[in-house]
Amino acid sequence: MSFENESMFTLDMDYEEMIEIPDGYAGYRLKDLSNKEVFTGKPQVSGILTSTFTDENEFDDQGKPVEKTVHKIRLVLVNDDDESYLDININLKKPDYHVDRIVKGSVLFDFVQSILELENEGSTKGKNVFRNVNLKQFTDFIGGLKVMAIQNIERNGTFSFNSFYVVRVNNKQVKIE
């Protein structure tokens, strides 16, 4: 056993930015905002998070609850002025920053589209699929911002959910149609 210079344990060590939310701040999710409501704060973004849970509403052939695995990126906007934060999950199909295909109508599509529109207004007009997306570029961009504003978007169709557009970063603003 050696505790001198080399470890007998095999592992990779890394540093990952942790999302820090000050104690006592009020927490919100997209569903807590009204349609078109804007929330502004300092963005923090996680790496890809993976979790497994038991879905008590779905059962396998033996009648046991089904285990599901989800992959997501967590985006948090912290607003120190009103001591609140907005916590957003951006779901992914697999635990990878490279996404082959993102289809319109998903939170991930709205996230990517809105940032592309901030970069070059009108560039995504009429597009409904993004291919070969490197999400690491988007999360690195968000992680370097001082302020970001998102606009809540209520989506209704086969099922209802809330999504969002990034409408302002630092001093750059755009209107998404």
TIVO-2410 file (N, C-alpha, C; in nm, 3 decimals):
# residues 177
REC num residu      c1      c2      c3 atome chaine
REC   1      M   0.086  -0.118   0.000     N      A
REC   1      M   0.000   0.000   0.000    CA      A
REC   1      M   0.089   0.124   0.000     C      A
REC   2      S   0.058   0.217  -0.091     N      A
REC   2      S   0.142   0.334  -0.103    CA      A
REC   2      S   0.059   0.462  -0.096     C      A
REC   3      F   0.093   0.547  -0.004     N      A
REC   3      F   0.032   0.679   0.003    CA      A
REC   3      F   0.139   0.785  -0.018     C      A
REC   4      E   0.250   0.744  -0.074     N      A
REC   4      E   0.363   0.835  -0.093    CA      A
REC   4      E   0.343   0.924  -0.216     C      A
REC   5      N   0.379   0.875  -0.333     N      A
REC   5      N   0.377   0.956  -0.454    CA      A
REC   5      N   0.273   0.911  -0.557     C      A
REC   6      E   0.242   0.783  -0.558     N      A
REC   6      E   0.149   0.730  -0.656    CA      A
REC   6      E   0.034   0.664  -0.584     C      A
REC   7      S  -0.082   0.668  -0.646     N      A
REC   7      S  -0.199   0.605  -0.588    CA      A
REC   7      S  -0.215   0.463  -0.638     C      A
REC   8      M  -0.263   0.378  -0.552     N      A
REC   8      M  -0.293   0.241  -0.594    CA      A
REC   8      M  -0.431   0.233  -0.657     C      A
REC   9      F  -0.506   0.344  -0.653     N      A
REC   9      F  -0.642   0.348  -0.707    CA      A
REC   9      F  -0.640   0.402  -0.849     C      A
REC  10      T  -0.724   0.346  -0.935     N      A
REC  10      T  -0.733   0.390  -1.073    CA      A
REC  10      T  -0.858   0.474  -1.090     C      A
REC  11      L  -0.840   0.597  -1.132     N      A
REC  11      L  -0.952   0.687  -1.157    CA      A
REC  11      L  -0.904   0.809  -1.233     C      A
REC  12      D  -0.998   0.883  -1.289     N      A
REC  12      D  -0.967   1.009  -1.355    CA      A
REC  12      D  -1.011   1.122  -1.263     C      A
REC  13      M  -0.929   1.223  -1.250     N      A
REC  13      M  -0.964   1.338  -1.169    CA      A
REC  13      M  -0.981   1.459  -1.258     C      A
REC  14      D  -1.080   1.538  -1.225     N      A
REC  14      D  -1.111   1.654  -1.306    CA      A
REC  14      D  -1.174   1.758  -1.216     C      A
REC  15      Y  -1.195   1.877  -1.268     N      A
REC  15      Y  -1.266   1.981  -1.195    CA      A
REC  15      Y  -1.385   2.023  -1.278     C      A
REC  16      E  -1.502   2.025  -1.218     N      A
REC  16      E  -1.623   2.067  -1.287    CA      A
REC  16      E  -1.685   2.182  -1.209     C      A
REC  17      E  -1.721   2.287  -1.280     N      A
REC  17      E  -1.786   2.401  -1.215    CA      A
REC  17      E  -1.915   2.354  -1.150     C      A
REC  18      M  -1.936   2.395  -1.028     N      A
REC  18      M  -2.058   2.362  -0.957    CA      A
REC  18      M  -2.152   2.482  -0.963     C      A
REC  19      I  -2.279   2.453  -0.970     N      A
REC  19      I  -2.377   2.560  -0.970    CA      A
REC  19      I  -2.396   2.605  -0.826     C      A
REC  20      E  -2.379   2.735  -0.804     N      A
REC  20      E  -2.390   2.790  -0.670    CA      A
REC  20      E  -2.511   2.881  -0.661     C      A
REC  21      I  -2.599   2.845  -0.569     N      A
REC  21      I  -2.720   2.924  -0.544    CA      A
REC  21      I  -2.711   2.973  -0.400     C      A
REC  22      P  -2.715   3.104  -0.380     N      A
REC  22      P  -2.707   3.155  -0.243    CA      A
REC  22      P  -2.822   3.106  -0.156     C      A
REC  23      D  -2.792   3.078  -0.030     N      A
REC  23      D  -2.894   3.035   0.065    CA      A
REC  23      D  -3.004   3.139   0.077     C      A
REC  24      G  -3.126   3.092   0.086     N      A
REC  24      G  -3.240   3.179   0.108    CA      A
REC  24      G  -3.302   3.238  -0.017     C      A
REC  25      Y  -3.242   3.215  -0.134     N      A
REC  25      Y  -3.300   3.267  -0.257    CA      A
REC  25      Y  -3.423   3.186  -0.296     C      A
REC  26      A  -3.524   3.252  -0.350     N      A
REC  26      A  -3.647   3.185  -0.396    CA      A
REC  26      A  -3.619   3.116  -0.529     C      A
REC  27      G  -3.659   2.990  -0.538     N      A
REC  27      G  -3.634   2.913  -0.659    CA      A
REC  27      G  -3.758   2.901  -0.746     C      A
REC  28      Y  -3.738   2.912  -0.878     N      A
REC  28      Y  -3.846   2.901  -0.975    CA      A
REC  28      Y  -3.807   2.804  -1.084     C      A
REC  29      R  -3.908   2.746  -1.148     N      A
REC  29      R  -3.892   2.662  -1.266    CA      A
REC  29      R  -3.968   2.733  -1.378     C      A
REC  30      L  -3.949   2.689  -1.501     N      A
REC  30      L  -4.020   2.752  -1.613    CA      A
REC  30      L  -4.171   2.749  -1.593     C      A
REC  31      K  -4.224   2.639  -1.540     N      A
REC  31      K  -4.368   2.626  -1.521    CA      A
REC  31      K  -4.424   2.730  -1.423     C      A
REC  32      D  -4.337   2.790  -1.342     N      A
REC  32      D  -4.381   2.892  -1.246    CA      A
REC  32      D  -4.395   3.029  -1.310     C      A
REC  33      L  -4.340   3.046  -1.430     N      A
REC  33      L  -4.347   3.174  -1.500    CA      A
REC  33      L  -4.469   3.174  -1.591     C      A
REC  34      S  -4.524   3.291  -1.616     N      A
REC  34      S  -4.634   3.301  -1.711    CA      A
REC  34      S  -4.579   3.303  -1.853     C      A
REC  35      N  -4.666   3.277  -1.950     N      A
REC  35      N  -4.626   3.275  -2.090    CA      A
REC  35      N  -4.567   3.412  -2.128     C      A
REC  36      K  -4.453   3.410  -2.193     N      A
REC  36      K  -4.381   3.529  -2.241    CA      A
REC  36      K  -4.311   3.608  -2.129     C      A
REC  37      E  -4.321   3.561  -2.004     N      A
REC  37      E  -4.254   3.630  -1.893    CA      A
REC  37      E  -4.104   3.617  -1.910     C      A
REC  38      V  -4.031   3.724  -1.879     N      A
REC  38      V  -3.885   3.726  -1.892    CA      A
REC  38      V  -3.822   3.718  -1.754     C      A
REC  39      F  -3.717   3.637  -1.743     N      A
REC  39      F  -3.640   3.626  -1.619    CA      A
REC  39      F  -3.495   3.657  -1.654     C      A
REC  40      T  -3.432   3.742  -1.573     N      A
REC  40      T  -3.295   3.785  -1.598    CA      A
REC  40      T  -3.206   3.750  -1.480     C      A
REC  41      G  -3.084   3.707  -1.509     N      A
REC  41      G  -2.990   3.676  -1.402    CA      A
REC  41      G  -2.855   3.637  -1.459     C      A
REC  42      K  -2.762   3.608  -1.368     N      A
REC  42      K  -2.630   3.560  -1.408    CA      A
REC  42      K  -2.641   3.410  -1.434     C      A
REC  43      P  -2.605   3.366  -1.556     N      A
REC  43      P  -2.620   3.224  -1.588    CA      A
REC  43      P  -2.507   3.138  -1.533     C      A
REC  44      Q  -2.545   3.019  -1.494     N      A
REC  44      Q  -2.452   2.912  -1.460    CA      A
REC  44      Q  -2.503   2.788  -1.532     C      A
REC  45      V  -2.412   2.709  -1.583     N      A
REC  45      V  -2.454   2.591  -1.658    CA      A
REC  45      V  -2.371   2.471  -1.611     C      A
REC  46      S  -2.439   2.358  -1.598     N      A
REC  46      S  -2.371   2.237  -1.553    CA      A
REC  46      S  -2.313   2.164  -1.673     C      A
REC  47      G  -2.237   2.060  -1.643     N      A
REC  47      G  -2.200   1.965  -1.745    CA      A
REC  47      G  -2.319   1.874  -1.768     C      A
REC  48      I  -2.300   1.768  -1.841     N      A
REC  48      I  -2.409   1.673  -1.865    CA      A
REC  48      I  -2.430   1.591  -1.738     C      A
REC  49      L  -2.554   1.588  -1.693     N      A
REC  49      L  -2.591   1.514  -1.573    CA      A
REC  49      L  -2.675   1.394  -1.615     C      A
REC  50      T  -2.651   1.280  -1.555     N      A
REC  50      T  -2.728   1.159  -1.583    CA      A
REC  50      T  -2.785   1.106  -1.453     C      A
REC  51      S  -2.913   1.073  -1.455     N      A
REC  51      S  -2.974   1.014  -1.336    CA      A
REC  51      S  -3.072   0.905  -1.378     C      A
REC  52      T  -3.087   0.808  -1.289     N      A
REC  52      T  -3.181   0.698  -1.312    CA      A
REC  52      T  -3.285   0.701  -1.203     C      A
REC  53      F  -3.410   0.680  -1.242     N      A
REC  53      F  -3.518   0.680  -1.145    CA      A
REC  53      F  -3.620   0.573  -1.182     C      A
REC  54      T  -3.703   0.539  -1.087     N      A
REC  54      T  -3.809   0.441  -1.109    CA      A
REC  54      T  -3.937   0.516  -1.141     C      A
REC  55      D  -3.996   0.483  -1.255     N      A
REC  55      D  -4.122   0.546  -1.296    CA      A
REC  55      D  -4.237   0.461  -1.242     C      A
REC  56      E  -4.302   0.512  -1.140     N      A
REC  56      E  -4.411   0.439  -1.074    CA      A
REC  56      E  -4.539   0.434  -1.159     C      A
REC  57      N  -4.539   0.501  -1.275     N      A
REC  57      N  -4.657   0.501  -1.362    CA      A
REC  57      N  -4.643   0.406  -1.480     C      A
REC  58      E  -4.524   0.346  -1.497     N      A
REC  58      E  -4.498   0.258  -1.609    CA      A
REC  58      E  -4.443   0.126  -1.556     C      A
REC  59      F  -4.494   0.013  -1.610     N      A
REC  59      F  -4.456  -0.117  -1.559    CA      A
REC  59      F  -4.406  -0.208  -1.671     C      A
REC  60      D  -4.312  -0.297  -1.637     N      A
REC  60      D  -4.263  -0.394  -1.735    CA      A
REC  60      D  -4.356  -0.516  -1.739     C      A
REC  61      D  -4.317  -0.620  -1.815     N      A
REC  61      D  -4.400  -0.739  -1.832    CA      A
REC  61      D  -4.425  -0.815  -1.701     C      A
REC  62      Q  -4.335  -0.801  -1.604     N      A
REC  62      Q  -4.351  -0.868  -1.475    CA      A
REC  62      Q  -4.426  -0.781  -1.374     C      A
REC  63      G  -4.472  -0.664  -1.417     N      A
REC  63      G  -4.547  -0.576  -1.328    CA      A
REC  63      G  -4.461  -0.489  -1.238     C      A
REC  64      K  -4.331  -0.485  -1.265     N      A
REC  64      K  -4.240  -0.402  -1.185    CA      A
REC  64      K  -4.229  -0.264  -1.248     C      A
REC  65      P  -4.217  -0.159  -1.165     N      A
REC  65      P  -4.199  -0.025  -1.221    CA      A
REC  65      P  -4.073  -0.019  -1.309     C      A
REC  66      V  -4.082   0.056  -1.417     N      A
REC  66      V  -3.973   0.067  -1.514    CA      A
REC  66      V  -3.871   0.169  -1.465     C      A
REC  67      E  -3.743   0.134  -1.478     N      A
REC  67      E  -3.636   0.229  -1.448    CA      A
REC  67      E  -3.607   0.310  -1.574     C      A
REC  68      K  -3.594   0.440  -1.556     N      A
REC  68      K  -3.563   0.528  -1.669    CA      A
REC  68      K  -3.435   0.605  -1.638     C      A
REC  69      T  -3.360   0.630  -1.743     N      A
REC  69      T  -3.238   0.711  -1.731    CA      A
REC  69      T  -3.258   0.838  -1.812     C      A
REC  70      V  -3.227   0.951  -1.752     N      A
REC  70      V  -3.238   1.078  -1.822    CA      A
REC  70      V  -3.102   1.148  -1.820     C      A
REC  71      H  -3.078   1.222  -1.928     N      A
REC  71      H  -2.955   1.300  -1.943    CA      A
REC  71      H  -2.999   1.445  -1.962     C      A
REC  72      K  -2.930   1.537  -1.898     N      A
REC  72      K  -2.969   1.676  -1.907    CA      A
REC  72      K  -2.851   1.768  -1.879     C      A
REC  73      I  -2.872   1.892  -1.920     N      A
REC  73      I  -2.784   2.002  -1.882    CA      A
REC  73      I  -2.871   2.093  -1.796     C      A
REC  74      R  -2.816   2.138  -1.687     N      A
REC  74      R  -2.891   2.225  -1.596    CA      A
REC  74      R  -2.842   2.368  -1.614     C      A
REC  75      L  -2.936   2.458  -1.642     N      A
REC  75      L  -2.908   2.600  -1.658    CA      A
REC  75      L  -2.978   2.674  -1.544     C      A
REC  76      V  -2.901   2.753  -1.471     N      A
REC  76      V  -2.957   2.830  -1.358    CA      A
REC  76      V  -2.923   2.977  -1.380     C      A
REC  77      L  -3.025   3.063  -1.368     N      A
REC  77      L  -3.006   3.208  -1.372    CA      A
REC  77      L  -3.026   3.259  -1.229     C      A
REC  78      V  -2.926   3.327  -1.176     N      A
REC  78      V  -2.934   3.381  -1.040    CA      A
REC  78      V  -2.952   3.532  -1.048     C      A
REC  79      N  -3.062   3.580  -0.988     N      A
REC  79      N  -3.091   3.723  -0.986    CA      A
REC  79      N  -3.069   3.773  -0.843     C      A
REC  80      D  -2.957   3.843  -0.823     N      A
REC  80      D  -2.924   3.893  -0.689    CA      A
REC  80      D  -3.012   4.010  -0.647     C      A
REC  81      D  -3.067   4.084  -0.745     N      A
REC  81      D  -3.151   4.200  -0.711    CA      A
REC  81      D  -3.275   4.160  -0.634     C      A
REC  82      D  -3.342   4.053  -0.677     N      A
REC  82      D  -3.462   4.011  -0.604    CA      A
REC  82      D  -3.442   3.878  -0.530     C      A
REC  83      E  -3.316   3.836  -0.517     N      A
REC  83      E  -3.280   3.715  -0.444    CA      A
REC  83      E  -3.362   3.594  -0.489     C      A
REC  84      S  -3.354   3.567  -0.619     N      A
REC  84      S  -3.427   3.453  -0.675    CA      A
REC  84      S  -3.339   3.386  -0.780     C      A
REC  85      Y  -3.380   3.266  -0.818     N      A
REC  85      Y  -3.311   3.196  -0.926    CA      A
REC  85      Y  -3.411   3.114  -1.006     C      A
REC  86      L  -3.379   3.094  -1.132     N      A
REC  86      L  -3.459   3.012  -1.222    CA      A
REC  86      L  -3.377   2.890  -1.258     C      A
REC  87      D  -3.433   2.772  -1.238     N      A
REC  87      D  -3.366   2.645  -1.261    CA      A
REC  87      D  -3.431   2.576  -1.380     C      A
REC  88      I  -3.352   2.554  -1.487     N      A
REC  88      I  -3.404   2.496  -1.611    CA      A
REC  88      I  -3.327   2.369  -1.644     C      A
REC  89      N  -3.401   2.263  -1.677     N      A
REC  89      N  -3.341   2.140  -1.727    CA      A
REC  89      N  -3.354   2.136  -1.878     C      A
REC  90      I  -3.243   2.110  -1.946     N      A
REC  90      I  -3.243   2.094  -2.090    CA      A
REC  90      I  -3.212   1.946  -2.115     C      A
REC  91      N  -3.315   1.870  -2.153     N      A
REC  91      N  -3.301   1.725  -2.170    CA      A
REC  91      N  -3.226   1.689  -2.297     C      A
REC  92      L  -3.148   1.582  -2.286     N      A
REC  92      L  -3.071   1.527  -2.397    CA      A
REC  92      L  -3.110   1.382  -2.417     C      A
REC  93      K  -3.095   1.331  -2.538     N      A
REC  93      K  -3.127   1.191  -2.565    CA      A
REC  93      K  -3.016   1.097  -2.518     C      A
REC  94      K  -2.892   1.147  -2.517     N      A
REC  94      K  -2.779   1.065  -2.473    CA      A
REC  94      K  -2.678   1.155  -2.402     C      A
REC  95      P  -2.590   1.096  -2.323     N      A
REC  95      P  -2.494   1.177  -2.246    CA      A
REC  95      P  -2.373   1.220  -2.330     C      A
REC  96      D  -2.399   1.307  -2.426     N      A
REC  96      D  -2.294   1.346  -2.520    CA      A
REC  96      D  -2.317   1.490  -2.563     C      A
REC  97      Y  -2.210   1.568  -2.573     N      A
REC  97      Y  -2.221   1.706  -2.620    CA      A
REC  97      Y  -2.246   1.714  -2.770     C      A
REC  98      H  -2.211   1.609  -2.842     N      A
REC  98      H  -2.237   1.607  -2.986    CA      A
REC  98      H  -2.377   1.551  -3.009     C      A
REC  99      V  -2.464   1.635  -3.067     N      A
REC  99      V  -2.601   1.593  -3.093    CA      A
REC  99      V  -2.620   1.588  -3.245     C      A
REC 100      D  -2.655   1.470  -3.293     N      A
REC 100      D  -2.671   1.449  -3.436    CA      A
REC 100      D  -2.786   1.528  -3.495     C      A
REC 101      R  -2.899   1.533  -3.420     N      A
REC 101      R  -3.020   1.593  -3.477    CA      A
REC 101      R  -3.106   1.650  -3.364     C      A
REC 102      I  -3.146   1.776  -3.380     N      A
REC 102      I  -3.236   1.843  -3.287    CA      A
REC 102      I  -3.355   1.893  -3.368     C      A
REC 103      V  -3.474   1.852  -3.327     N      A
REC 103      V  -3.595   1.884  -3.402    CA      A
REC 103      V  -3.672   1.997  -3.334     C      A
REC 104      K  -3.729   2.084  -3.418     N      A
REC 104      K  -3.811   2.194  -3.368    CA      A
REC 104      K  -3.924   2.139  -3.281     C      A
REC 105      G  -3.955   2.211  -3.175     N      A
REC 105      G  -4.059   2.167  -3.083    CA      A
REC 105      G  -4.002   2.111  -2.954     C      A
REC 106      S  -3.871   2.117  -2.939     N      A
REC 106      S  -3.808   2.070  -2.816    CA      A
REC 106      S  -3.741   2.188  -2.746     C      A
REC 107      V  -3.720   2.173  -2.617     N      A
REC 107      V  -3.651   2.276  -2.538    CA      A
REC 107      V  -3.510   2.296  -2.592     C      A
REC 108      L  -3.444   2.186  -2.627     N      A
REC 108      L  -3.308   2.195  -2.680    CA      A
REC 108      L  -3.305   2.276  -2.810     C      A
REC 109      F  -3.402   2.254  -2.897     N      A
REC 109      F  -3.409   2.330  -3.023    CA      A
REC 109      F  -3.424   2.480  -2.993     C      A
REC 110      D  -3.518   2.514  -2.903     N      A
REC 110      D  -3.541   2.655  -2.870    CA      A
REC 110      D  -3.416   2.721  -2.812     C      A
REC 111      F  -3.346   2.648  -2.725     N      A
REC 111      F  -3.221   2.697  -2.665    CA      A
REC 111      F  -3.118   2.728  -2.773     C      A
REC 112      V  -3.091   2.630  -2.859     N      A
REC 112      V  -2.990   2.647  -2.966    CA      A
REC 112      V  -3.034   2.756  -3.064     C      A
REC 113      Q  -3.160   2.753  -3.107     N      A
REC 113      Q  -3.209   2.851  -3.203    CA      A
REC 113      Q  -3.194   2.993  -3.149     C      A
REC 114      S  -3.232   3.014  -3.024     N      A
REC 114      S  -3.229   3.149  -2.970    CA      A
REC 114      S  -3.086   3.204  -2.961     C      A
REC 115      I  -2.991   3.120  -2.930     N      A
REC 115      I  -2.852   3.167  -2.925    CA      A
REC 115      I  -2.801   3.195  -3.067     C      A
REC 116      L  -2.836   3.110  -3.163     N      A
REC 116      L  -2.797   3.136  -3.302    CA      A
REC 116      L  -2.857   3.267  -3.352     C      A
REC 117      E  -2.981   3.295  -3.312     N      A
REC 117      E  -3.046   3.420  -3.351    CA      A
REC 117      E  -2.979   3.541  -3.286     C      A
REC 118      L  -2.930   3.525  -3.165     N      A
REC 118      L  -2.856   3.635  -3.101    CA      A
REC 118      L  -2.728   3.665  -3.178     C      A
REC 119      E  -2.665   3.559  -3.227     N      A
REC 119      E  -2.541   3.574  -3.302    CA      A
REC 119      E  -2.566   3.638  -3.438     C      A
REC 120      N  -2.672   3.594  -3.506     N      A
REC 120      N  -2.700   3.642  -3.640    CA      A
REC 120      N  -2.851   3.638  -3.663     C      A
REC 121      E  -2.917   3.749  -3.634     N      A
REC 121      E  -3.063   3.755  -3.641    CA      A
REC 121      E  -3.114   3.714  -3.779     C      A
REC 122      G  -3.213   3.625  -3.781     N      A
REC 122      G  -3.273   3.577  -3.904    CA      A
REC 122      G  -3.208   3.452  -3.961     C      A
REC 123      S  -3.097   3.409  -3.901     N      A
REC 123      S  -3.021   3.296  -3.957    CA      A
REC 123      S  -3.094   3.163  -3.950     C      A
REC 124      T  -3.191   3.149  -3.858     N      A
REC 124      T  -3.260   3.021  -3.844    CA      A
REC 124      T  -3.402   3.024  -3.898     C      A
REC 125      K  -3.440   3.134  -3.958     N      A
REC 125      K  -3.578   3.148  -4.007    CA      A
REC 125      K  -3.609   3.035  -4.107     C      A
REC 126      G  -3.722   2.969  -4.084     N      A
REC 126      G  -3.765   2.862  -4.172    CA      A
REC 126      G  -3.697   2.728  -4.149     C      A
REC 127      K  -3.609   2.720  -4.051     N      A
REC 127      K  -3.538   2.594  -4.023    CA      A
REC 127      K  -3.613   2.519  -3.914     C      A
REC 128      N  -3.620   2.385  -3.926     N      A
REC 128      N  -3.686   2.306  -3.823    CA      A
REC 128      N  -3.603   2.188  -3.774     C      A
REC 129      V  -3.479   2.176  -3.822     N      A
REC 129      V  -3.387   2.072  -3.776    CA      A
REC 129      V  -3.246   2.131  -3.772     C      A
REC 130      F  -3.174   2.103  -3.663     N      A
REC 130      F  -3.032   2.136  -3.654    CA      A
REC 130      F  -2.956   2.004  -3.650     C      A
REC 131      R  -2.849   1.994  -3.726     N      A
REC 131      R  -2.771   1.871  -3.732    CA      A
REC 131      R  -2.628   1.896  -3.686     C      A
REC 132      N  -2.569   1.793  -3.629     N      A
REC 132      N  -2.428   1.794  -3.588    CA      A
REC 132      N  -2.395   1.914  -3.499     C      A
REC 133      V  -2.468   1.926  -3.391     N      A
REC 133      V  -2.451   2.038  -3.298    CA      A
REC 133      V  -2.352   2.000  -3.189     C      A
REC 134      N  -2.256   2.087  -3.164     N      A
REC 134      N  -2.161   2.071  -3.053    CA      A
REC 134      N  -2.213   2.155  -2.936     C      A
REC 135      L  -2.284   2.093  -2.844     N      A
REC 135      L  -2.343   2.167  -2.731    CA      A
REC 135      L  -2.239   2.227  -2.639     C      A
REC 136      K  -2.120   2.174  -2.638     N      A
REC 136      K  -2.013   2.228  -2.553    CA      A
REC 136      K  -1.985   2.374  -2.590     C      A
REC 137      Q  -1.992   2.407  -2.718     N      A
REC 137      Q  -1.973   2.546  -2.760    CA      A
REC 137      Q  -2.081   2.635  -2.700     C      A
REC 138      F  -2.203   2.588  -2.694     N      A
REC 138      F  -2.314   2.666  -2.641    CA      A
REC 138      F  -2.303   2.681  -2.490     C      A
REC 139      T  -2.269   2.571  -2.420     N      A
REC 139      T  -2.257   2.581  -2.274    CA      A
REC 139      T  -2.136   2.666  -2.234     C      A
REC 140      D  -2.027   2.657  -2.309     N      A
REC 140      D  -1.912   2.743  -2.281    CA      A
REC 140      D  -1.947   2.890  -2.300     C      A
REC 141      F  -2.022   2.919  -2.405     N      A
REC 141      F  -2.065   3.056  -2.433    CA      A
REC 141      F  -2.150   3.108  -2.316     C      A
REC 142      I  -2.249   3.030  -2.274     N      A
REC 142      I  -2.337   3.070  -2.164    CA      A
REC 142      I  -2.258   3.089  -2.035     C      A
REC 143      G  -2.165   2.998  -2.008     N      A
REC 143      G  -2.085   3.005  -1.886    CA      A
REC 143      G  -1.999   3.129  -1.876     C      A
REC 144      G  -1.970   3.193  -1.989     N      A
REC 144      G  -1.887   3.313  -1.988    CA      A
REC 144      G  -1.965   3.443  -1.980     C      A
REC 145      L  -2.097   3.436  -1.967     N      A
REC 145      L  -2.179   3.558  -1.967    CA      A
REC 145      L  -2.194   3.617  -1.828     C      A
REC 146      K  -2.213   3.749  -1.825     N      A
REC 146      K  -2.240   3.818  -1.698    CA      A
REC 146      K  -2.389   3.825  -1.670     C      A
REC 147      V  -2.470   3.838  -1.775     N      A
REC 147      V  -2.615   3.846  -1.758    CA      A
REC 147      V  -2.683   3.782  -1.878     C      A
REC 148      M  -2.795   3.716  -1.850     N      A
REC 148      M  -2.872   3.654  -1.956    CA      A
REC 148      M  -3.020   3.667  -1.919     C      A
REC 149      A  -3.103   3.691  -2.019     N      A
REC 149      A  -3.247   3.697  -1.998    CA      A
REC 149      A  -3.311   3.590  -2.085     C      A
REC 150      I  -3.405   3.516  -2.025     N      A
REC 150      I  -3.480   3.417  -2.101    CA      A
REC 150      I  -3.627   3.455  -2.098     C      A
REC 151      Q  -3.697   3.415  -2.204     N      A
REC 151      Q  -3.841   3.438  -2.211    CA      A
REC 151      Q  -3.909   3.301  -2.208     C      A
REC 152      N  -4.001   3.283  -2.113     N      A
REC 152      N  -4.075   3.158  -2.101    CA      A
REC 152      N  -4.172   3.143  -2.219     C      A
REC 153      I  -4.180   3.023  -2.273     N      A
REC 153      I  -4.270   2.994  -2.384    CA      A
REC 153      I  -4.352   2.871  -2.347     C      A
REC 154      E  -4.484   2.888  -2.343     N      A
REC 154      E  -4.573   2.774  -2.318    CA      A
REC 154      E  -4.600   2.704  -2.450     C      A
REC 155      R  -4.575   2.573  -2.454     N      A
REC 155      R  -4.597   2.492  -2.573    CA      A
REC 155      R  -4.717   2.401  -2.548     C      A
REC 156      N  -4.814   2.405  -2.638     N      A
REC 156      N  -4.932   2.320  -2.627    CA      A
REC 156      N  -4.949   2.241  -2.755     C      A
REC 157      G  -4.977   2.115  -2.741     N      A
REC 157      G  -4.996   2.026  -2.856    CA      A
REC 157      G  -5.039   1.891  -2.804     C      A
REC 158      T  -4.973   1.786  -2.852     N      A
REC 158      T  -5.003   1.652  -2.804    CA      A
REC 158      T  -4.987   1.647  -2.652     C      A
REC 159      F  -4.884   1.714  -2.602     N      A
REC 159      F  -4.867   1.736  -2.459    CA      A
REC 159      F  -4.815   1.877  -2.439     C      A
REC 160      S  -4.841   1.931  -2.323     N      A
REC 160      S  -4.802   2.070  -2.295    CA      A
REC 160      S  -4.674   2.072  -2.211     C      A
REC 161      F  -4.590   2.171  -2.239     N      A
REC 161      F  -4.467   2.190  -2.162    CA      A
REC 161      F  -4.422   2.334  -2.177     C      A
REC 162      N  -4.328   2.372  -2.094     N      A
REC 162      N  -4.270   2.505  -2.103    CA      A
REC 162      N  -4.131   2.496  -2.162     C      A
REC 163      S  -4.100   2.591  -2.247     N      A
REC 163      S  -3.969   2.602  -2.308    CA      A
REC 163      S  -3.921   2.744  -2.285     C      A
REC 164      F  -3.812   2.783  -2.351     N      A
REC 164      F  -3.763   2.919  -2.334    CA      A
REC 164      F  -3.677   2.961  -2.451     C      A
REC 165      Y  -3.670   3.091  -2.469     N      A
REC 165      Y  -3.576   3.152  -2.564    CA      A
REC 165      Y  -3.480   3.238  -2.485     C      A
REC 166      V  -3.355   3.236  -2.525     N      A
REC 166      V  -3.259   3.331  -2.472    CA      A
REC 166      V  -3.282   3.459  -2.552     C      A
REC 167      V  -3.325   3.566  -2.484     N      A
REC 167      V  -3.359   3.689  -2.554    CA      A
REC 167      V  -3.257   3.801  -2.535     C      A
REC 168      R  -3.168   3.784  -2.437     N      A
REC 168      R  -3.065   3.886  -2.417    CA      A
REC 168      R  -2.945   3.824  -2.347     C      A
REC 169      V  -2.827   3.856  -2.396     N      A
REC 169      V  -2.703   3.819  -2.330    CA      A
REC 169      V  -2.617   3.944  -2.323     C      A
REC 170      N  -2.564   3.969  -2.202     N      A
REC 170      N  -2.491   4.092  -2.177    CA      A
REC 170      N  -2.572   4.209  -2.232     C      A
REC 171      N  -2.532   4.275  -2.339     N      A
REC 171      N  -2.609   4.387  -2.391    CA      A
REC 171      N  -2.673   4.359  -2.526     C      A
REC 172      K  -2.664   4.237  -2.576     N      A
REC 172      K  -2.718   4.200  -2.707    CA      A
REC 172      K  -2.859   4.142  -2.687     C      A
REC 173      Q  -2.957   4.196  -2.761     N      A
REC 173      Q  -3.095   4.152  -2.747    CA      A
REC 173      Q  -3.152   4.120  -2.883     C      A
REC 174      V  -3.245   4.022  -2.887     N      A
REC 174      V  -3.312   3.985  -3.011    CA      A
REC 174      V  -3.455   3.943  -2.977     C      A
REC 175      K  -3.543   3.959  -3.073     N      A
REC 175      K  -3.680   3.914  -3.058    CA      A
REC 175      K  -3.699   3.789  -3.141     C      A
REC 176      I  -3.743   3.681  -3.076     N      A
REC 176      I  -3.768   3.554  -3.145    CA      A
REC 176      I  -3.917   3.549  -3.177     C      A
REC 177      E  -3.950   3.516  -3.299     N      A
REC 177      E  -4.091   3.506  -3.341    CA      A
REC 177      E  -4.141   3.366  -3.317     C      A
***
